[in-house]
Amino acid sequence: MIKAVFFDLDDTLLWDKKSVKEAFVVTCKRAEKEYGIDAEQLEDAVREEARELYASYDTYEFTQKIGINPFEGLWGNFLDDHDEFRKMKDIVPTYRKEAWTKGLKRLGIEDEKFGEELAEQFPIERRKHPYMYEETIRVLEQLKGKYQLLLLTNGSPDLQHTKLDITPELVPYFDEIIISGGFGIGKPDPSIFEHGLEKIGVDKSEAIMIGDNLLTDILGASRVGMKSVWINREQKEKRTDITADFEIEHLEELFPILEKLNKKAQV
């Protein structure tokens, strides 16, 4: 019998990719207006520079362990009480400025001051554009009261709480919220899933994980022996080595799955 539903946050409930894209569009359009360069080409260049820079810092291993991507570094403040987060907080201003300045340079624009201005604009735009999937609240509303709901997200507590602060309607639906940066290790490590099960007092057979990422959400759930649902909205290619128990394209497809599992448990 399923008693608890675990949800990932980014690109499962919140449409983070769209929020990041929108912030890039607005910021890069400013550069297009200023210098006549192609906004999309600048976005590609900045994304590439950000990835390369991000991987060059000695905090990279920690960000991999906790699950923080390069684009979160372009707008997060990392005001967390932890040595590695403090290092990230110190790195971030230079990282942002360099990512944008080097991105401009790739397109033949050498303007450090303007790069810095774009680096400061991007976080403002990202905060202005929080997106949630249209069915998110509807689904949580139907689940609340019937199941214990737990939010299990990788990232910096400061940044993930910022995302929740700008979409405040999400928080009241959850009995527990666990953020990898606060716990010390992220998905797919089984210990964070075990911690979640402990927090709400259910057995692994009584919980199910819903997430968009095979390598974190689905792999982690399978490692701990929990059932999993892969939400594959973009119809990504399956990885044969990591398989979810169920695959859906829309969160409302979750209801027949829960019904089926609970009927089976009653037999």
Buried (B, 14 or more C-beta within 10 A) or exposed (E): EBBBBBBBBBBBBBBBBBBBBBBBBBBBBBBBEBBEBEBEBBBBBBBBBBBEBBEEBEBBEBBEBBBBBBBBBBBBBBBBEBEBBBBBBEBBEEBBBBBBBBBBBBBEBEBEEBBBBBBBBBBEBBBEBBBBBEBBBEBBEBBBEEBBBBBBBBBBBBBBBBBBEBBEEBEEBBEBBBBBBBBEBBBBBBBBBBBBBEBBEBEBBBBBBBBBBBEBBBBBBBBBBBBBBBBBBEEEEEEEEBBBBBBBEEBEBBEEBBEEBEEEEEE
